[in-house]
């Protein structure tokens, strides 16, 4: 299986709505690793690693959450690292 690692920033109504806990739950269920955390400016930062199709599925699911919305996001490719699990920081 080909693995990739992506670094995201999400902007919009993404804090105080369970975004991080849902991201962790969904990412873990898709077999992805990484982390997610709130930023001081109201955005959410996330690094996620795994199958590219699973990452696409995660993003689609995050965009469909009814109590949060993503106005925009940025994405940068990262180097693969050794890690286990997906964590809220």
C-alpha positions in Angstrom: 0.0 0.0 0.0 1.3 3.4 -0.9 1.4 5.9 2.0 1.4 9.6 1.9 1.5 12.3 4.7 -0.4 15.5 4.4 -0.4 18.6 6.6 -3.6 20.6 6.7 -5.0 23.8 8.1 -8.8 24.1 8.3 -10.5 27.5 8.6 -14.2 28.2 9.3 -16.4 27.0 12.1 -14.0 24.3 13.2 -13.4 24.9 16.9 -15.8 24.2 19.8 -17.9 21.8 17.6 -16.2 18.5 18.1 -14.1 18.7 15.0 -10.9 17.3 16.5 -12.6 14.4 18.3 -14.6 13.5 15.1 -11.4 13.7 13.0 -9.6 11.4 15.4 -12.5 8.9 15.4 -12.9 9.0 11.6 -9.1 8.8 10.9 -8.7 5.9 13.2 -11.5 4.0 11.6 -9.9 4.5 8.2 -6.6 3.2 9.4 -4.9 6.6 9.3 -2.2 7.9 11.7 -1.4 11.4 12.7 -2.6 14.2 14.9 -5.0 17.2 15.1 -5.0 20.3 17.2 -6.6 23.7 17.7 -4.7 26.8 16.8 -4.9 30.2 18.5 -6.4 31.9 15.4 -9.5 29.6 15.4 -8.2 27.2 12.8 -7.5 23.5 13.2 -4.1 22.0 12.2 -3.9 18.3 11.2 -1.2 15.9 9.9 -2.5 12.7 8.6 -0.7 9.7 7.1 -1.8 6.6 5.2 -3.5 5.5 2.0 -4.4 8.5 -0.3 -7.9 7.2 -0.9 -8.5 7.0 2.9 -7.3 10.5 3.3 -9.7 11.7 0.6 -12.5 9.8 2.4 -11.6 11.5 5.6 -11.7 15.0 4.0 -15.1 14.2 2.4 -16.5 13.2 5.8 -15.1 16.2 7.6 -16.7 18.4 4.9 -20.1 16.8 5.5 -20.2 17.3 9.3 -23.5 19.2 10.1 -22.3 21.1 13.1 -19.0 22.4 11.6 -18.1 23.8 8.3 -14.8 24.4 6.5 -14.6 27.7 4.6 -11.1 26.9 3.3 -8.2 24.7 3.9 -4.5 24.5 3.0 -2.6 21.3 2.3 1.2 20.5 2.1 2.8 17.2 1.3 5.1 15.9 4.1 7.7 13.1 4.5 6.4 9.8 5.8 7.3 9.2 9.5 7.0 6.2 11.8 4.0 6.5 14.1 1.1 4.6 15.5 -2.4 5.9 16.1 -4.2 9.2 15.6 -4.2 11.7 18.4 -5.8 14.9 19.5 -3.1 17.4 20.7 
